[in-house]
């Protein structure tokens, strides 16, 4: 049974930092692309960042570029999202995602709230 569990969310003041983690279990995900998405209240889920299966390539949404850094640890089946310079508009539920056609798995999300 594949399971993704996020952690690290919380309440932080604007300008602060948080580090999200997502542990994947149920199979080895070394050949999967890993990604983070987020969904703010009343809005659709949006892409935040993704990392290649090797970990050598990352891609970010323009809204987080230069502030967020994604990484992965293949040995631990874990992905991370280091979030610096947080803004109130970063407030959302953050979801981790792993996919390799035709498989696509999601975590249940972790809440990030940034106060002004």
C-alpha positions in Angstrom: 0.0 0.0 0.0 1.5 3.3 -1.1 1.4 6.0 1.5 2.8 9.6 1.5 2.9 11.5 4.7 3.8 15.2 5.0 5.0 16.9 8.0 6.6 20.2 9.0 3.8 22.6 8.5 2.7 25.2 11.0 2.2 28.9 11.8 5.0 31.3 11.0 5.4 35.0 10.7 6.1 36.7 7.4 9.7 36.4 6.5 10.2 33.2 8.5 11.1 29.7 7.3 9.7 26.2 7.4 10.9 22.9 6.1 8.4 20.4 4.9 9.1 16.7 4.6 7.2 13.9 2.9 8.0 10.3 3.5 6.8 7.8 0.9 6.3 4.2 1.7 5.0 1.1 0.0 7.5 0.9 -2.8 10.8 2.3 -3.9 10.4 5.7 -5.6 13.9 6.3 -6.9 12.6 6.4 -10.5 9.6 8.6 -9.8 9.4 12.4 -10.2 8.5 14.1 -6.9 6.7 17.3 -6.5 5.0 19.7 -4.2 1.6 21.4 -4.8 -0.4 23.7 -2.6 -4.0 24.8 -2.3 -5.2 28.0 -0.7 -8.7 28.5 0.6 -11.1 29.0 -2.3 -8.4 28.4 -4.9 -7.4 25.5 -7.1 -4.5 23.3 -6.3 -1.3 24.8 -7.9 2.1 23.5 -8.7 5.0 24.6 -6.4 8.1 22.6 -7.3 9.3 19.3 -8.7 12.5 17.3 -8.7 13.7 14.7 -11.2 14.2 11.1 -10.3 17.9 11.6 -10.0 17.6 14.7 -7.9 19.7 16.6 -10.4 17.1 18.8 -11.8 14.5 21.0 -10.1 11.8 23.3 -11.4 9.8 26.0 -9.4 6.8 28.0 -9.9 7.6 31.7 -10.5 5.9 32.6 -7.2 8.4 30.7 -5.1 11.5 30.8 -7.2 14.5 32.0 -5.2 12.7 31.4 -1.9 11.9 27.7 -1.9 14.3 24.8 -2.4 13.3 21.2 -3.1 15.4 18.2 -2.4 15.1 14.4 -2.1 16.8 11.6 -0.3 16.4 8.4 -2.3 17.7 6.2 0.5 14.9 7.5 2.8 12.2 7.8 0.1 11.8 11.3 1.4 11.4 14.7 -0.3 11.8 18.1 1.3 10.7 21.6 0.7 12.8 24.3 2.4 10.7 27.5 2.4 12.4 30.8 3.3 11.1 34.3 3.1 7.6 33.2 3.6 4.8 35.5 2.7 1.1 35.6 3.7 0.2 34.5 0.2 2.1 31.3 0.8 -0.6 30.2 3.2 -2.1 27.0 1.9 -2.3 23.2 2.5 0.8 21.7 0.9 0.7 18.3 -0.7 3.4 16.1 -1.8 3.1 14.1 -5.0 5.1 11.3 -6.7 4.4 10.1 -10.2 5.7 7.9 -13.0 3.3 7.2 -15.7 0.7 5.6 -15.1 1.2 5.9 -11.4 0.3 9.1 -9.4 0.2 9.3 -5.7 -0.7 12.1 -3.2 -0.3 12.8 0.4 -3.0 14.2 2.6 -1.4 17.6 3.1 0.1 19.8 5.8 -1.2 23.2 6.6 1.2 26.2 6.3 -0.1 29.5 7.7 2.0 32.7 7.3 0.9 35.7 9.4 1.5 39.2 8.4 
